[in-house]
Amino acid sequence: MHVAIIMDGNGRWAAARGWPRLAGHRAGGEAVRRSVEAAGALDVDVLTLYAFSSDNWRRPAEETSGLLRLFEQYLRSEPAKCLEKGVRINVIGRRDRLGAPLVSAIESAERITAAARGLWLRVAVDYSSRDAILSAAERARGLAPLTRERFGALLAQASHSQGSAPEVDLLIRTGGEQRLSDFLLWECAYAELFFLDKMWPDFEAADLEACLKDFRSRSRRFGALPVAAA
């Protein structure tokens, strides 16, 4: 079971309270902790979180630097707890534009939790699905035959994924927007989509459970007819 979440609404959540946007990102970090704990209890195998897109560099430097510092703090404080709970951390996306301390924190978190055999937690930072697909296509030059499985492996290499993740089963987006925003475009080919008006800092374990309950009530046909009709 692969669940992906576009964690949207941190800044608007903070602005509605008259707080700086970074306060919303900090509150969003607590929502991440709740969601990771809930995912493990709800039989989710892979959880991919969209934390920072490549297009987010267009935001004010004060916000982007503050957000990345906050991410580094979590990467340094949480790995031991994650390992204890069987959570394996993997950061996907580009690393060449991140500062050396953050890259070091990423590598350390991945190394510390490498032996975990429970939830595979993938966090997308400086991530663009289109850029990853282009990079994988470059790596695919001269390879024949090129299957979907082989291309998926190249895509994993291009985005620092620790192996090919299964296709996304359920994609959740908070914050009221209804678009994919360049997130896991290849992996979401047959994902079920769930959009919530609730801002990410307000996302609770019960929300994840409700989304999964709705997902399990849907009929997934992957282009075929329902069994009865067939």
VEXLUM-344925 format. One line per field, with one value per residue: residue number from 0; residue in one letter; chain; x negated, y, z of N, C-alpha, C, CB in turn. Coordinates in steps of 0.1 Angstrom, whole numbers. Glycine has a CB too. Example, Ala and Ser with C-alpha at 12.3 -4.5 7.8 and 13.67 -1.06 7.14 Angstrom:
BEGIN
zator	c(0  1)
nuvex	c(a  s)
markol	c(A  A)
n.east	c(-132  -128)
n.north	c(-57  -22)
n.up	c(78  71)
ca.east	c(-123  -137)
ca.north	c(-45  -11)
ca.up	c(78  71)
c.east	c(-132  -129)
c.north	c(-33  0)
c.up	c(78  79)
cb.east	c(-113  -141)
cb.north	c(-45  -6)
cb.up	c(90  57)
// end
This chain:
BEGIN
zator	c(0  1  2  3  4  5  6  7  8  9  10  11  12  13  14  15  16  17  18  19  20  21  22  23  24  25  26  27  28  29  30  31  32  33  34  35  36  37  38  39  40  41  42  43  44  45  46  47  48  49  50  51  52  53  54  55  56  57  58  59  60  61  62  63  64  65  66  67  68  69  70  71  72  73  74  75  76  77  78  79  80  81  82  83  84  85  86  87  88  89  90  91  92  93  94  95  96  97  98  99  100  101  102  103  104  105  106  107  108  109  110  111  112  113  114  115  116  117  118  119  120  121  122  123  124  125  126  127  128  129  130  131  132  133  134  135  136  137  138  139  140  141  142  143  144  145  146  147  148  149  150  151  152  153  154  155  156  157  158  159  160  161  162  163  164  165  166  167  168  169  170  171  172  173  174  175  176  177  178  179  180  181  182  183  184  185  186  187  188  189  190  191  192  193  194  195  196  197  198  199  200  201  202  203  204  205  206  207  208  209  210  211  212  213  214  215  216  217  218  219  220  221  222  223  224  225  226  227  228  229)
nuvex	c(m  h  v  a  i  i  m  d  g  n  g  r  w  a  a  a  r  g  w  p  r  l  a  g  h  r  a  g  g  e  a  v  r  r  s  v  e  a  a  g  a  l  d  v  d  v  l  t  l  y  a  f  s  s  d  n  w  r  r  p  a  e  e  t  s  g  l  l  r  l  f  e  q  y  l  r  s  e  p  a  k  c  l  e  k  g  v  r  i  n  v  i  g  r  r  d  r  l  g  a  p  l  v  s  a  i  e  s  a  e  r  i  t  a  a  a  r  g  l  w  l  r  v  a  v  d  y  s  s  r  d  a  i  l  s  a  a  e  r  a  r  g  l  a  p  l  t  r  e  r  f  g  a  l  l  a  q  a  s  h  s  q  g  s  a  p  e  v  d  l  l  i  r  t  g  g  e  q  r  l  s  d  f  l  l  w  e  c  a  y  a  e  l  f  f  l  d  k  m  w  p  d  f  e  a  a  d  l  e  a  c  l  k  d  f  r  s  r  s  r  r  f  g  a  l  p  v  a  a  a)
markol	c(A  A  A  A  A  A  A  A  A  A  A  A  A  A  A  A  A  A  A  A  A  A  A  A  A  A  A  A  A  A  A  A  A  A  A  A  A  A  A  A  A  A  A  A  A  A  A  A  A  A  A  A  A  A  A  A  A  A  A  A  A  A  A  A  A  A  A  A  A  A  A  A  A  A  A  A  A  A  A  A  A  A  A  A  A  A  A  A  A  A  A  A  A  A  A  A  A  A  A  A  A  A  A  A  A  A  A  A  A  A  A  A  A  A  A  A  A  A  A  A  A  A  A  A  A  A  A  A  A  A  A  A  A  A  A  A  A  A  A  A  A  A  A  A  A  A  A  A  A  A  A  A  A  A  A  A  A  A  A  A  A  A  A  A  A  A  A  A  A  A  A  A  A  A  A  A  A  A  A  A  A  A  A  A  A  A  A  A  A  A  A  A  A  A  A  A  A  A  A  A  A  A  A  A  A  A  A  A  A  A  A  A  A  A  A  A  A  A  A  A  A  A  A  A  A  A  A  A  A  A)
n.east	c(-8  -8  -9  -6  -12  -4  -14  2  9  -3  -13  10  25  10  11  38  40  26  -2  -37  -47  -65  -58  -36  -48  -62  -42  -32  -51  -45  -22  -32  -45  -23  -10  -29  -31  -4  -2  -18  -3  19  14  0  -25  -43  -50  -49  -59  -53  -74  -90  -90  -107  -100  -94  -116  -112  -100  -102  -135  -139  -118  -122  -148  -144  -125  -140  -160  -144  -136  -161  -166  -146  -155  -178  -169  -149  -156  -166  -143  -126  -139  -135  -108  -106  -107  -118  -138  -139  -151  -139  -147  -165  -199  -220  -215  -211  -223  -254  -253  -226  -225  -243  -228  -206  -219  -229  -205  -193  -212  -212  -186  -185  -183  -157  -125  -99  -76  -82  -94  -93  -105  -100  -122  -133  -122  -111  -89  -88  -114  -128  -119  -129  -157  -158  -152  -174  -193  -185  -192  -203  -197  -182  -159  -136  -118  -88  -94  -122  -126  -114  -132  -154  -143  -141  -168  -175  -162  -172  -159  -156  -156  -130  -99  -66  -38  -18  10  29  34  33  43  40  54  72  67  67  48  18  -7  -33  -42  -52  -44  -47  -44  -19  0  23  34  57  74  76  90  87  102  91  64  29  15  36  42  51  46  70  80  64  71  98  95  83  103  122  108  107  133  136  138  113  102  83  84  98  129  154  155  180  193  175)
n.north	c(-12  20  53  86  120  154  180  206  240  251  278  294  286  296  324  329  331  352  348  343  327  306  296  281  261  249  239  222  202  188  176  159  141  130  117  99  81  72  60  37  22  17  -1  9  6  21  55  86  118  152  176  198  214  216  240  255  271  295  310  335  340  340  324  299  292  291  270  248  247  239  214  202  201  183  160  155  150  130  104  83  77  69  46  30  25  12  26  35  60  80  103  119  134  163  169  185  213  218  228  219  210  202  181  164  157  144  122  110  104  85  65  58  47  26  -1  -5  -22  -16  8  25  55  82  113  140  164  194  185  174  159  159  166  145  124  132  130  103  94  102  86  62  60  41  18  -13  -41  -15  -16  -9  -16  -15  12  24  17  32  57  57  58  83  100  96  76  48  22  10  23  10  16  45  41  56  90  119  152  181  213  223  227  213  196  180  191  185  162  129  119  98  76  79  70  54  61  66  96  120  149  174  200  208  224  215  216  210  184  152  119  106  117  105  79  80  87  64  45  54  50  22  16  21  11  -3  -5  -4  1  -21  -40  -41  -70  -84  -74  -81)
n.up	c(0  -11  -1  -10  -2  -7  10  16  24  47  49  44  66  87  81  84  110  117  119  112  81  85  110  103  88  108  124  105  105  129  121  102  119  132  111  101  123  123  98  100  118  103  83  61  37  22  24  9  11  0  5  -4  -33  -65  -77  -56  -50  -59  -41  -14  -2  26  35  22  31  59  60  51  70  92  83  83  111  119  106  120  146  146  135  153  168  147  138  160  158  135  111  79  66  37  15  -14  -45  -59  -48  -52  -50  -24  9  23  51  53  34  46  69  57  46  69  83  66  67  94  97  79  84  91  89  87  80  49  46  25  17  -2  -14  -29  -53  -85  -106  -134  -140  -130  -146  -171  -165  -160  -186  -200  -189  -199  -225  -253  -240  -244  -245  -234  -206  -186  -160  -159  -166  -144  -125  -133  -129  -102  -95  -105  -88  -63  -49  -27  -42  -64  -59  -52  -74  -68  -47  -34  -35  -16  -12  7  17  -2  -29  -63  -79  -92  -92  -102  -90  -85  -111  -129  -112  -103  -121  -120  -96  -69  -62  -36  -23  1  19  42  59  59  85  102  97  108  124  122  98  78  82  74  47  38  43  25  1  0  -5  -31  -66  -83  -115  -134  -162  -172  -173  -147  -126  -126  -149  -169)
ca.east	c(0  -16  -1  -14  -5  -9  -11  4  17  -10  -14  23  29  4  16  52  38  17  -15  -46  -45  -74  -50  -28  -56  -66  -30  -31  -60  -38  -12  -40  -48  -11  -7  -38  -27  8  -4  -23  8  30  9  -6  -38  -52  -44  -57  -54  -58  -78  -96  -92  -118  -94  -93  -127  -107  -94  -112  -146  -137  -109  -129  -159  -138  -119  -151  -166  -135  -137  -174  -164  -139  -163  -188  -163  -140  -160  -166  -129  -121  -145  -129  -95  -107  -105  -130  -137  -146  -148  -140  -148  -178  -206  -231  -212  -210  -235  -262  -248  -213  -228  -249  -217  -199  -227  -229  -192  -191  -221  -207  -173  -186  -179  -143  -118  -85  -71  -92  -90  -100  -102  -104  -128  -138  -117  -103  -87  -92  -129  -133  -116  -139  -169  -158  -152  -188  -200  -179  -197  -211  -192  -171  -146  -133  -105  -83  -101  -135  -125  -111  -145  -162  -137  -145  -182  -175  -156  -178  -150  -163  -149  -118  -87  -54  -30  -9  24  38  28  41  38  47  54  83  63  69  38  7  -19  -46  -45  -51  -35  -48  -40  -4  8  36  37  70  71  85  86  93  101  84  50  20  13  48  44  50  46  84  82  57  79  110  91  80  116  129  101  110  146  137  136  101  103  71  88  106  143  157  156  194  196  166)
ca.north	c(0  32  65  99  132  167  186  219  249  256  292  299  283  306  337  331  334  364  343  342  314  296  290  271  249  242  231  211  192  180  168  148  131  122  109  87  72  66  51  24  15  15  -10  15  1  32  69  96  132  162  186  210  212  224  253  263  280  309  318  344  333  338  313  287  289  287  257  238  246  232  201  196  199  171  149  152  147  120  91  72  73  62  33  22  22  4  35  38  74  81  116  118  147  167  173  194  226  219  231  207  205  194  169  155  153  135  109  104  98  73  55  53  40  17  -15  -6  -30  -13  18  32  70  89  127  147  177  199  174  177  146  160  166  131  116  136  124  88  92  104  73  51  61  30  6  -20  -33  -7  -20  0  -19  -10  26  27  16  44  68  57  63  97  108  91  66  36  12  14  22  6  27  51  36  67  103  129  166  190  227  227  227  200  194  172  200  179  152  115  118  84  66  81  67  48  65  72  109  125  162  178  215  210  227  204  215  204  170  142  105  102  120  95  67  82  86  50  39  58  43  8  14  24  0  0  -14  -3  1  -33  -39  -48  -85  -89  -70  -89)
ca.up	c(0  -12  0  -12  3  -10  23  12  33  59  49  46  79  96  77  89  125  118  123  101  74  91  120  96  84  120  128  96  110  138  113  96  129  135  99  101  133  119  86  105  124  93  73  49  35  17  26  2  14  -8  14  -10  -48  -72  -80  -43  -49  -64  -29  -7  4  40  38  18  40  72  59  49  83  100  78  88  125  121  102  131  159  146  130  163  171  135  137  171  154  122  100  71  60  24  9  -28  -52  -61  -36  -56  -47  -9  16  28  64  50  27  56  77  49  45  82  86  58  72  107  96  68  88  95  81  87  70  41  46  15  18  -15  -12  -42  -62  -97  -113  -148  -141  -127  -158  -181  -161  -163  -200  -204  -185  -207  -239  -257  -234  -251  -246  -222  -201  -176  -148  -160  -166  -130  -117  -137  -123  -88  -94  -108  -77  -50  -42  -23  -49  -71  -50  -59  -79  -58  -47  -30  -34  -8  -12  16  14  -11  -44  -69  -89  -88  -89  -106  -80  -88  -123  -134  -102  -100  -133  -116  -82  -65  -57  -25  -21  13  21  55  57  64  100  109  93  119  121  118  84  71  83  66  33  35  42  12  -9  0  -10  -45  -75  -91  -126  -142  -176  -175  -169  -134  -127  -130  -163  -177)
c.east	c(-9  -7  -11  -6  -12  -4  -10  12  10  -10  -1  28  23  9  30  51  30  3  -24  -44  -53  -67  -41  -36  -60  -54  -28  -40  -54  -28  -19  -42  -35  -8  -16  -34  -14  6  -9  -12  19  25  5  -21  -48  -44  -53  -51  -61  -62  -83  -98  -103  -113  -93  -105  -123  -102  -105  -123  -145  -128  -116  -140  -154  -132  -129  -158  -157  -135  -150  -173  -157  -147  -174  -182  -154  -145  -160  -152  -123  -126  -138  -115  -95  -105  -118  -129  -145  -141  -150  -141  -163  -185  -217  -228  -210  -223  -241  -257  -235  -216  -234  -238  -209  -206  -227  -216  -189  -200  -216  -195  -174  -181  -164  -135  -103  -81  -83  -87  -99  -96  -108  -109  -135  -134  -108  -101  -91  -107  -134  -130  -126  -153  -170  -158  -166  -196  -196  -185  -206  -206  -181  -171  -144  -119  -101  -91  -115  -136  -122  -124  -154  -156  -140  -159  -183  -171  -161  -168  -158  -155  -136  -106  -76  -46  -21  5  33  30  37  34  47  47  64  79  64  60  26  -6  -32  -51  -42  -42  -36  -42  -25  5  22  40  51  66  81  81  94  91  93  69  41  18  24  51  41  49  60  87  76  66  92  107  89  93  123  122  105  124  147  133  124  101  91  73  96  121  144  158  169  197  187  172)
c.north	c(12  44  77  111  145  176  201  227  254  271  299  297  293  320  340  334  346  360  343  328  303  289  279  259  241  233  220  199  183  171  157  137  123  113  97  77  65  56  38  16  11  6  -4  11  13  45  79  110  142  174  199  207  220  238  262  273  294  317  326  336  331  326  300  283  284  273  246  236  237  217  194  193  185  159  145  147  134  106  80  68  65  48  24  17  15  13  38  51  74  95  116  133  151  171  183  209  228  221  218  202  197  181  159  149  142  121  102  97  86  62  49  44  29  3  -16  -14  -28  -3  24  46  77  104  134  161  181  188  179  164  147  160  152  122  119  130  109  85  93  91  61  50  48  17  -1  -35  -26  -9  -9  -3  -13  6  31  27  28  57  69  62  78  106  104  82  54  24  17  12  17  18  32  45  48  80  113  142  174  204  232  228  213  198  186  179  193  169  138  112  104  74  68  78  62  51  70  85  113  139  167  194  218  214  217  204  210  190  160  128  100  106  110  82  68  82  72  42  42  51  29  5  16  11  4  -10  -14  -5  -11  -30  -45  -63  -90  -86  -79  -103)
c.up	c(0  -11  -2  -8  -1  2  20  23  45  60  51  60  89  93  83  104  128  122  110  94  80  102  115  93  97  125  118  99  120  131  106  106  132  123  98  111  129  108  91  111  114  81  60  48  31  18  20  5  6  1  8  -25  -53  -75  -67  -42  -53  -52  -23  -1  19  44  34  27  54  71  58  62  92  96  83  103  127  117  112  144  158  142  141  167  159  135  148  166  140  110  92  64  47  18  -6  -34  -54  -48  -39  -52  -32  -3  21  41  62  43  37  65  70  49  58  86  78  63  85  106  85  71  91  85  81  76  63  39  36  16  5  -12  -25  -53  -73  -104  -127  -150  -139  -139  -169  -178  -164  -178  -206  -201  -193  -221  -242  -250  -241  -247  -233  -217  -190  -163  -148  -160  -151  -122  -120  -130  -108  -86  -96  -96  -63  -42  -39  -29  -55  -61  -58  -64  -68  -59  -44  -28  -27  -10  -2  11  3  -26  -49  -81  -84  -86  -91  -96  -84  -100  -129  -125  -99  -112  -130  -101  -80  -59  -47  -22  -8  14  33  52  64  79  108  106  105  115  116  103  75  71  74  51  29  34  29  1  -11  -4  -25  -54  -84  -103  -135  -157  -180  -170  -155  -136  -132  -144  -173  -179)
cb.east	c(9  -24  6  -19  -4  -3  -23  12  29  -24  -20  33  25  -11  16  60  33  22  -14  -61  -49  -87  -42  -21  -69  -70  -17  -34  -73  -31  -5  -54  -52  1  -8  -53  -25  18  -14  -34  14  35  20  -5  -39  -56  -41  -59  -57  -48  -89  -109  -78  -122  -80  -92  -139  -96  -89  -105  -159  -130  -96  -134  -169  -127  -110  -160  -168  -120  -137  -185  -157  -126  -170  -196  -155  -130  -173  -174  -120  -124  -160  -128  -86  -97  -98  -133  -143  -142  -157  -128  -141  -178  -213  -234  -200  -203  -232  -277  -245  -204  -238  -259  -208  -197  -241  -233  -180  -195  -235  -204  -162  -200  -187  -137  -121  -81  -64  -95  -91  -98  -108  -93  -137  -153  -109  -109  -72  -86  -135  -125  -101  -140  -172  -145  -143  -195  -198  -164  -205  -225  -188  -173  -134  -135  -105  -68  -101  -142  -115  -101  -152  -162  -121  -144  -191  -167  -141  -182  -138  -164  -146  -115  -84  -46  -21  -10  25  45  23  41  38  41  41  87  48  84  33  4  -18  -57  -37  -45  -39  -63  -47  -2  1  37  27  78  71  84  90  86  115  85  47  7  10  60  35  62  42  94  76  43  83  116  78  71  124  128  86  108  156  126  149  88  116  60  75  100  152  169  152  204  193  152)
cb.north	c(0  32  66  100  132  173  183  220  242  251  297  293  268  306  339  318  321  373  329  344  316  301  300  277  254  252  240  216  198  189  177  153  138  133  118  92  79  77  58  26  23  28  -21  31  -10  30  72  93  135  167  181  214  215  217  251  254  275  307  308  353  340  351  314  288  301  297  257  242  259  237  200  206  210  171  152  164  158  124  92  78  86  70  33  31  34  -6  48  27  84  69  128  110  158  180  160  193  231  206  240  211  216  203  171  163  164  140  112  115  109  76  61  65  49  16  -19  9  -45  -7  29  25  76  83  133  147  177  201  164  188  142  173  176  125  119  151  127  82  102  116  70  52  73  32  9  -19  -43  9  -34  -2  -34  -15  32  17  3  45  68  42  56  100  107  103  64  34  0  5  36  -3  22  66  25  64  109  124  172  190  230  240  232  198  207  161  206  190  155  108  128  80  68  96  57  33  75  62  119  115  171  172  221  198  241  205  229  212  166  145  97  109  134  92  64  96  94  44  43  73  44  2  24  35  -3  -1  -11  -13  0  -45  -47  -41  -91  -82  -56  -90)
cb.up	c(12  -25  14  -27  19  -24  33  -1  37  59  36  36  83  93  62  87  132  129  129  105  59  95  128  84  77  131  128  82  116  149  102  91  142  136  87  103  147  115  77  115  135  87  70  50  24  2  41  -13  30  -19  23  -3  -55  -85  -86  -31  -58  -74  -19  3  1  46  30  4  42  76  46  38  90  98  63  86  131  112  89  133  164  136  124  175  174  123  140  183  153  122  104  61  70  14  15  -34  -43  -70  -30  -70  -54  -4  27  29  74  42  15  64  82  35  40  93  83  43  74  116  93  63  99  97  84  101  77  27  60  1  31  -25  0  -41  -54  -106  -112  -154  -131  -115  -162  -181  -146  -157  -207  -197  -170  -208  -242  -254  -219  -267  -248  -225  -194  -174  -146  -173  -175  -125  -121  -152  -124  -82  -105  -120  -77  -41  -50  -8  -40  -84  -44  -51  -91  -59  -36  -16  -48  7  -26  30  9  -7  -45  -73  -96  -99  -75  -108  -67  -76  -133  -137  -89  -96  -142  -119  -77  -55  -69  -13  -33  25  23  64  63  57  105  105  81  129  133  127  81  76  98  70  31  45  55  10  -6  14  -3  -49  -83  -83  -134  -138  -184  -168  -178  -127  -114  -121  -165  -172)
// end
